[in-house]
Amino acid sequence: MAIDIEASLRKQDFVFEVIHNEKTIYMAQEGAAYFQTDLAQIAPTLILKS
């Protein structure tokens, strides 16, 4: 049974943004470099699927 993570987060009133990307990202530092932003702009980071 697949879990709809977006629906679960919305149900709990979490504020979040889902960003789809073409590169596998394992660490927040890699995400900051990939999206060309400051590390503080993307933390905390939750990787739901890789």
N, C-alpha and C positions, 0 to 999 in steps of 0.2 A: 504494500500500500504506500503510495507516494504521499509525502507531506507537502502541503502548500505553505511554504515558509512565509511568503508575502502575506497571505491571508491570516496566518497565525500572528504575525507581528502587528498587523492592523487591528486585530481583535483585542490585543493587549495594549493598544494605544501607544505603541512605539513610534518614534519619529525616525524615519529611515529613508534612504534613497538607494534604489537598485541601479547599479551601473554595470552594464554588460561590456566586456572587453574581449579583444582577440588574443591577448597574451596571458599565459598562466602567471599569476602573481602569488607568491608565497609569503611575502613579508610586507609590512606597511611601507618600508623604505622603497621597495620595488614599485608599489602602487603610486607613491608620491612622484617617483621618477617617470613612470609611465604616463601619468596624468598631468605631469609638469606642474606640480603644486607643492606647497610646503607640507612637510610631514604632519604638522599640527592640524592642517586642514582635513586630513582623512582619518585621524585617530579619534576614537577607537575604531578599529577595522574588524569586520566579521566576514570571513570568506565562507560562503555557504556551499559552494561547489567549485571544484577545480579539475 
